Amino acid sequence: MSNKRLLFIPVSSPEGIGEYMRSLLLAQSLKAELTDSLDIHFILNKHTSYAKDCPFEATLLEHSATKELDSVCDFIEQFKPDVVVFDCAGRAGHMKAAKKVGAKVIFISQHAKKRAKGLKLNRINLIDTHWVVQSDYCIEPLTW
């Protein structure tokens, strides 16, 4: 049986590291638990301090993946991941590309603005699982 392919696309800019660290910890935990049954790949902004030190295979872009629609879609089509994890990143076009190759899509948000992006009509049907990673007391509950 072939390995499952996971693609992590955290928002990445020279100013921050939180989304990358969350994705990295998740990837490392999955790899430790499932050892040789996963192929893990990251898409990162090459101008970040951590891009060259990523312990997994990584595609380095000129900007954050959110700003590079065609490059990311082309990579998704070529890599054919089973799961794509968008950590506060990604456009609807990226998610469409993931669904086109049969991938499950996970969207991670940590504040109301990002959560709202994941719930937009052009994305909600493309996302299989939406994880809100924030304590209830830090984020307003959803309302009608």
N, C-alpha and C positions, 0 to 999 in steps of 0.2 A: 504494500500500500504506500502511496506517495505521501510526502509530508504535507501538512496543511500550511498554507501561506497566509501570514498575517502582515498587513501593511499598516504602519502607524504614521499618521500625518498630524503632528501637533503644530499649533500655530508657533512659528519660530521667528524671532527678530533679535537683533543684537542687544536689545534692552532687557529681555526677560528670559527666564529659564523654567518657570513653574510647569507649564504644559508639557514641555519636553521631559522634565523629571518625572512627572506623573506617568507619562507614556513609557518612559524607560523602566520605571519600577514595575509597571504592569508587564512589560515585555520580559524583564528578567525573571519575574515570579512565574510566568507561564513557561518560560524556557526551563527553569529549574524543576518545575513540576512535571513537564511533559518531555523533557530532555531532547531526544533526537527526532521527535515527530513534528517539529515546527520549523518553518523557514520564516524568519522575521526580517523585515526590511523597514527602514525609516525614510521619509522624505523630509529634508531639512533645508533651511536657509544657510548657505555656505558662509555667511558673514557672522554667524554666531560663534561664541567662544567654545562651544561644545561640539560643533559639527564634526570636526576631524577626530574627535575622541569617542564617538558613538561606538559601542562595542558590537553593534550589529551592522550588517550591510546597510549603506545609506546612499541615497541619491541626493546630491547637493544642488540646490537651485540658487539663482541670483537673488531671489526674494522669498518671502514666505509663500508656501504652497497656495494660499488663498489668492495670491496675485498672479499665479502662473497656471491659468486654466488649461491651456493646451499641453504643456509639458507634463502636468500631473495626469491628465486624461490619457495621454500617450503611454505613460509609464504603467498606469493601471491596466490598460489594454494589453500591454506586453507581459507584465508580471502575472496577471490573472490571479489576484489574491482570493482566498476564501472568505476572509474577513478584513474590513478596512475600519480602523479606529480613527475618527476625526476628533481631535482634542481641541475644542474651540476654534477649529479651522474648517476649511472646505466650503466649496460652492455647490450649488445644486447640480451643476454640470459634472463636478467630480463624483458626486453621489450617483448620478445617472450612469456614468462610466463604470462605477463599481457594480451597480445592479446589472448592467449589460453583460458583464463577465460572470455573473452569478454570485457575487460576493454578498455577504451579510454586512450591513452598515451599522456601526455604533457611533453615536454622536455624544460627546462629553461636553457639558456646559457647567459653569460654576457661578454664574450670576444671571440676573433677570434678562439682561439684553441678549446674551448668548442663548439662553433658554428660549427666548422668543424667536430667535433665528431658526432654531431647530424645530419650532412649531409652525413655521410659515407654511402656507399651502403648497408652495413649490418644493418643499423638502419633506414634509411630514410623511408622505407616502413612500419616500426613498429611504427612510431611517427605520431599521429594524428594532433598535433599542436606543433609547435616549437616557443617558445617565446624568443626573444632576448631582454634582459632587460638592454640595454646600450644605451646611447645617440649616435646619428649618428656621432657626431664629435669625439667620443672616440673609434670607431671601424671601421675598413676599410670596405668599401662596398664590396659585393660579385662581383666577376668578372668571366668571362669565360676563 
